[in-house]
Amino acid sequence: MNVQFKSSLARAIPIIALDRPSYQALSAKLPKKTQAWLATMGFNAAPDSFALVPGEDGKLAQVFAGVAHTAHPFALSALPLALPEGQYSLSPEGLSLTDEAAALSWELGCYQFDLYKPRKRQPAQLLLKSSPDAQRGLAIATAMVATRDLVNTPAEHMGPEELAKAAQLLAKQHGAKFKQLVGDELLKKNFPAIHAVGRASTRAPRLIELNWGSDKHPRLTLVGKGVCFDTGGLDLKSAEGMRQMKKDMGGAANALGLATLIMALKLPVRLQLLIPAVENAVAGNAYRPGDVIKTRAGLHIEIGNTDAEGRVILCDALAYAAESKPELIIDLATLTGAARVALGAQLPALFSKHMDTARDLVDLGLKLDDPLWHMPLWAPYKEGITSGIADIVNTGRNALAGAINAALFLEAFVPEQQDWLHIDLFAWNDVARAGRPVGGEAQTVRTLLAYLEERFAA
C-alpha cells in the first residue's frame, strides 16, 4: 500500500490541496516569493494540476495541488506517479479532503499494471492518520485495483479456470462458500446455454458460484458476464474487433469487485455471486447461427448471431438466480457495442424495471463521480426479438436499439415480480485520466455499493 497510517506526519512534505476559490483566498496570504513562484509555474489550482515549491535550501518544501472538490474520488490521483519519491501529508492550510477521498484517490493514482513489465518507478507515499473513513477508502481502492488487474490480464492467463480461482481465493479470504460446475456437469445440472457457448474451447466452460452471509439477512444476487475471450464464434469478429476481447469478462471482474466490498464491509445481506465463465471459440463443435438452444428456464433461443453470446450465457445464470427469489438481482456485463455508441466509454447503461430506482442510481452516480445512465426497457421493441421457430432470438431485426434489445432479451429470463438491475458497461478506460490509466476499469462499483448500503441498512 502506498497510503501509510502514521500518528506523526511531521517529517512528510506537505501537500496544500486547493480548488480555485480557496486558492484565490489563500494566495494573498502567501509569502511574496511563493506567490511569484506559483505565478511563474502557471499554477491556478485547476483539478489535477500541481506545483512544486522549493525551500531556502533548494529542496522540495511544499506541493500545491488543484482538486475538483473535497470528496472527489480522484482528487489526488495525479500526484503519486508525478511527485518525487518520498513521503507526503496533507497540510491544514489547504482544503480538508475527506479521509476516504484522500486514501482512495492516492491509491488509485498509484495503479500500474505490472504483471509483465516492471514499474519504472515507485509511487510517492501519502501519510494519513488512521480513521474508519480512510480505511474504507483503502478497501474500495483495493477492490477497484483487483478488478482492473483481472480485466487487464490477457486471456492466455485469465481463462474460465483462472477466473474461478480468483473467485475461490476471494471466498477463502472472506469465509464464503465456493463451488463450480465444469464442462459436461453444466448439462447434467441444466445449464445448457452456458455449455453451448463455451463447448468449442479447449478450456471448459463453467458456472462459478460464491455464497456468503447469514440466512437471516435479505438475499442479494450478483451476476457477472465472464466471457474470458470472445472471437465472435462462427460469426467471427474482425481483427480490430477482437483486439481487446480479453476485457469481455469485465462484468465478472466488476461483480467480483463489488462482492469483495460487500463482504469486506460486512453488509447485512445474504450474498450470492454467479459467474458464467466461457471462452467463445471457433471449432468443429461450436454453436452455429440458426441453431436453437434450450435454456434452464425452458425457453428456446434461436441463435441469430454467435457474437451475441453474452446474453446467452447470462440467461441461464439469471434463471438460476431467480429460483431462490432474492430481494434484488444485479447483473453486470460488457454486453453491447450499441451501449458504447450511445453513451461512450465512461457511461455504463442502466436498465431497471422501476423508474424511481433508476433515477436514484443516476443521481447517486453523479454525486459520487461514478456515473451510469438510465436507458429504457422499451416493451414495444420485444417484437424485434421474436423468433419464427423458437421462443426468442438473441439478436434484433437490425442494428437499431441494440442495447435495449439485449436488455429485453435478458428480461425474458427474469420473473415479472423479481426486482432486477442490468448494467451494460465497458470496463475499460479508452483514454488516460488522473488515476485512470488506459486499460481495465471498475465502473459503477462505488455507486452500487452506496446504493446497497442505503437499501440494506442494518
Residue pairs with C-beta under 8 A, 6 or more apart in sequence:
1 107
1 138
2 80
2 106
2 107
2 110
2 123
2 124
2 125
2 126
3 102
3 103
3 106
3 107
3 125
3 126
3 128
3 134
3 137
3 138
4 87
4 125
4 126
4 127
4 128
5 127
5 128
5 129
5 130
5 134
6 127
6 128
6 129
7 129
9 89
9 127
9 128
9 129
11 87
12 87
12 88
12 89
12 127
13 60
13 61
13 62
13 63
13 86
13 87
13 88
13 89
14 62
14 63
14 88
14 89
14 90
14 91
14 93
15 62
15 63
15 64
15 65
15 76
15 79
15 88
15 89
15 90
15 91
15 94
15 126
16 26
16 62
16 63
16 64
16 65
16 91
16 93
16 94
17 65
17 66
17 67
17 75
17 76
17 90
17 91
17 94
17 95
17 97
18 26
18 45
18 64
18 65
18 66
18 67
18 94
18 95
19 45
19 47
19 66
19 67
19 68
19 69
19 95
20 44
20 45
20 46
20 66
22 45
22 94
22 95
23 44
23 45
23 64
23 66
26 93
26 94
27 35
27 38
28 35
30 38
34 53
34 62
37 51
37 53
37 54
38 51
38 53
38 64
41 51
43 49
43 50
43 51
43 64
43 66
44 66
45 64
45 66
45 67
46 66
47 66
47 67
47 68
47 72
47 434
48 66
48 74
48 77
48 78
48 433
48 434
49 65
49 66
49 78
50 63
50 64
50 65
50 66
50 78
50 79
50 82
50 83
51 63
51 64
52 60
52 62
52 63
52 83
52 84
53 60
53 61
53 62
53 63
53 64
54 60
54 61
55 61
55 62
60 84
60 86
62 91
63 79
63 83
63 88
65 76
65 78
65 79
65 94
67 75
67 76
67 95
67 97
68 74
68 75
69 75
70 95
70 96
70 97
70 98
70 101
71 97
71 98
71 100
71 101
72 101
72 105
72 369
73 101
73 104
73 105
73 108
73 368
73 369
73 370
73 435
73 446
74 105
74 108
74 109
74 369
74 433
74 434
74 435
74 436
75 97
75 101
75 102
75 105
76 97
76 101
76 102
76 105
76 106
76 109
76 126
77 105
77 106
77 108
77 109
77 434
77 435
77 436
78 109
78 434
78 435
79 88
79 106
79 109
79 124
80 106
80 109
80 110
80 123
80 124
80 126
81 109
81 110
81 112
81 121
81 123
81 124
83 124
84 124
85 121
85 122
85 123
85 124
86 124
86 125
87 124
87 125
87 126
87 127
88 124
88 125
88 126
88 127
89 126
89 127
89 128
90 97
90 102
90 126
90 128
98 133
99 128
99 131
99 133
99 134
99 137
100 133
100 134
100 136
100 137
100 140
101 137
102 126
102 128
102 134
102 137
103 126
103 128
103 133
103 134
103 135
103 136
103 137
103 138
103 141
104 137
104 138
104 140
104 141
105 137
105 435
106 126
107 137
107 138
107 141
107 142
107 145
108 141
108 144
108 145
108 435
108 436
109 123
109 434
109 435
110 123
111 145
111 148
111 435
111 437
112 119
112 437
113 148
113 149
113 152
113 437
113 439
113 440
115 149
115 152
115 153
115 157
128 134
136 265
139 261
139 264
139 265
140 261
140 445
140 446
140 449
142 260
143 257
143 258
143 260
143 261
143 264
143 442
143 445
144 257
144 442
144 445
146 256
146 257
146 260
147 253
147 254
147 256
147 257
147 440
147 441
147 442
147 445
148 439
148 440
148 441
148 442
149 440
150 158
150 163
150 166
150 249
150 252
150 253
150 256
150 440
151 246
151 247
151 249
151 250
151 253
151 427
151 428
151 439
151 440
151 441
152 246
152 439
152 440
153 162
153 246
154 246
155 228
155 229
155 245
155 246
155 279
158 228
158 246
158 249
159 203
159 228
159 229
159 279
160 198
160 201
160 203
160 204
160 205
160 206
160 226
160 228
160 277
160 278
160 279
161 203
161 204
161 206
162 228
163 208
163 226
163 228
163 249
163 252
163 275
163 277
164 180
164 206
164 208
164 275
164 277
166 256
167 178
167 208
167 210
167 256
167 273
167 275
168 178
170 176
170 210
170 256
170 259
170 260
170 263
171 177
171 178
171 210
171 212
172 178
174 212
174 260
174 263
174 264
175 212
176 210
176 211
176 212
176 263
176 271
177 210
177 211
177 212
178 208
178 209
178 210
179 209
180 206
180 207
180 208
180 209
181 189
181 191
181 206
181 207
182 204
182 205
182 206
183 195
183 204
183 205
183 206
184 195
186 192
186 194
186 195
186 205
186 206
186 207
187 195
190 296
191 207
191 276
191 296
191 316
191 320
192 293
192 294
192 295
192 296
192 316
193 293
193 294
193 295
193 296
193 301
193 312
193 313
193 315
193 316
194 205
194 206
194 207
194 276
194 278
194 313
194 316
194 317
195 205
196 287
196 291
196 293
196 312
197 205
197 227
197 233
197 278
197 280
197 287
197 309
197 312
197 313
198 204
198 205
198 206
198 277
198 278
198 279
198 280
198 281
198 313
199 205
199 285
199 286
199 287
200 233
200 280
200 281
200 282
200 283
200 284
200 285
200 286
200 287
201 278
201 279
201 280
201 281
201 283
202 281
203 228
203 279
205 276
205 277
205 278
205 279
205 313
206 276
206 277
206 278
207 274
207 275
207 276
207 277
207 316
207 317
207 320
208 226
208 273
208 274
208 275
208 276
208 277
209 272
209 273
209 274
209 275
210 259
210 271
210 272
210 273
211 270
211 271
211 272
211 273
212 259
212 262
212 263
212 270
212 271
212 273
213 268
213 269
213 270
213 271
214 268
214 270
215 270
217 268
217 269
217 270
217 456
218 268
218 269
218 270
218 326
218 327
218 328
218 456
219 269
219 270
219 271
219 272
219 324
219 325
219 326
219 327
220 262
220 269
220 270
220 271
220 272
220 326
220 327
220 328
220 330
220 452
220 456
221 271
221 272
221 273
221 274
221 321
221 324
221 326
221 328
221 329
221 330
222 255
222 258
222 259
222 271
222 272
222 273
222 274
222 329
222 330
222 331
222 332
223 255
223 273
223 274
223 275
223 276
223 314
223 317
223 318
223 321
223 329
223 330
223 331
223 332
224 249
224 251
224 252
224 253
224 254
224 255
224 256
224 273
224 274
224 275
224 331
224 332
224 333
225 248
225 249
225 250
225 251
225 252
225 275
225 276
225 310
225 313
225 314
225 331
225 332
225 333
225 334
225 335
226 249
226 251
226 252
226 275
226 276
226 277
226 278
226 313
227 245
227 248
227 249
227 277
227 278
227 279
227 280
227 309
227 310
227 313
227 334
228 246
228 248
228 249
228 277
228 278
228 279
229 245
229 246
229 248
229 279
229 280
229 281
230 237
230 242
230 245
230 248
230 279
230 280
230 307
230 309
230 310
231 237
231 242
231 245
231 280
231 281
231 282
232 241
232 242
232 280
232 306
232 307
233 280
233 281
233 282
233 286
233 287
233 306
233 307
233 309
234 282
234 286
234 287
234 288
234 289
234 306
235 289
235 305
235 306
235 307
236 282
237 245
237 307
244 428
247 334
247 427
247 428
247 440
248 280
248 310
248 334
249 277
249 334
250 334
250 425
250 426
250 427
250 428
250 440
251 310
251 331
251 332
251 333
251 334
251 335
251 423
251 425
251 427
252 275
252 277
252 332
253 427
253 440
253 442
254 332
254 425
254 427
254 442
254 443
254 444
254 445
255 273
255 275
255 330
255 332
256 273
256 275
257 442
257 445
258 330
258 332
258 445
258 448
258 449
259 271
259 273
261 445
261 449
262 269
262 271
262 449
262 452
263 271
265 449
265 453
267 452
267 453
267 456
268 456
268 457
268 458
269 452
269 456
272 321
272 324
272 326
274 317
274 320
274 321
275 317
276 313
276 314
276 316
276 317
278 309
278 313
280 306
280 307
280 309
286 306
287 293
287 303
287 306
288 303
288 306
289 303
289 304
289 305
289 306
290 302
290 303
291 302
291 303
292 300
292 301
292 302
292 303
292 389
292 390
293 300
293 301
293 303
293 312
294 300
294 301
295 301
295 315
295 316
295 319
295 413
296 315
296 316
296 319
296 320
297 315
297 316
297 319
297 413
299 315
299 390
299 391
299 392
299 412
299 413
300 390
300 391
300 392
301 312
301 315
301 387
301 390
301 391
301 392
301 393
301 394
302 387
302 388
302 389
302 390
302 392
302 393
302 394
303 312
303 393
303 394
304 393
304 394
304 395
305 394
305 395
308 394
308 395
308 406
310 333
310 334
310 335
310 406
311 333
311 335
311 394
311 406
311 409
311 410
312 394
314 331
314 333
314 335
314 410
314 413
315 409
315 410
315 412
315 413
316 413
317 331
318 329
318 331
318 410
318 413
318 414
318 420
319 413
321 329
322 329
322 413
322 414
322 415
322 418
325 418
326 418
327 419
328 419
328 420
328 421
328 455
329 414
329 418
329 419
329 420
329 421
330 420
330 421
330 422
330 423
330 448
331 410
331 420
331 421
331 422
331 423
332 423
332 425
332 444
333 422
333 423
333 424
333 425
334 424
334 425
334 426
334 427
335 403
335 406
335 424
336 402
336 403
336 406
336 424
337 402
338 399
338 401
338 402
338 403
338 405
338 406
339 348
339 349
339 375
339 402
339 403
339 424
339 425
339 426
340 426
342 349
342 375
342 403
343 349
343 373
345 426
345 428
345 429
345 430
345 431
346 371
346 426
347 371
347 372
347 373
348 371
348 372
348 373
348 423
348 424
348 425
348 426
348 443
348 444
349 372
349 373
349 375
349 403
349 407
349 423
349 424
349 425
350 358
350 361
350 362
350 372
350 373
350 374
350 375
350 421
350 422
350 423
351 358
351 374
351 375
351 376
351 377
351 404
351 407
351 411
351 421
351 422
351 423
351 424
352 358
352 361
352 374
352 377
352 420
352 421
352 422
353 377
353 411
353 419
353 420
354 419
357 421
358 374
359 374
360 451
361 372
361 374
361 421
361 447
361 448
361 451
362 371
362 372
362 373
362 374
364 447
364 450
364 451
365 371
365 372
365 444
365 447
368 446
368 447
368 450
370 443
370 444
370 445
370 446
370 447
371 447
372 423
372 425
372 443
372 444
372 447
375 403
375 404
375 407
376 404
377 404
377 407
377 408
377 411
378 401
378 404
378 408
379 408
381 396
381 401
381 404
381 405
381 408
382 408
384 396
384 397
384 398
384 401
384 405
385 392
385 393
385 394
385 395
385 396
385 405
385 408
385 409
385 412
386 392
386 393
387 393
391 412
392 409
392 412
394 409
395 405
396 402
396 405
403 424
406 424
407 422
407 424
410 422
411 420
411 422
414 420
423 444
423 448
425 443
425 444
426 441
426 443
427 440
427 441
427 442
427 443
428 439
428 440
428 441
429 436
429 437
429 438
429 439
429 440
429 441
430 438
431 438
432 438
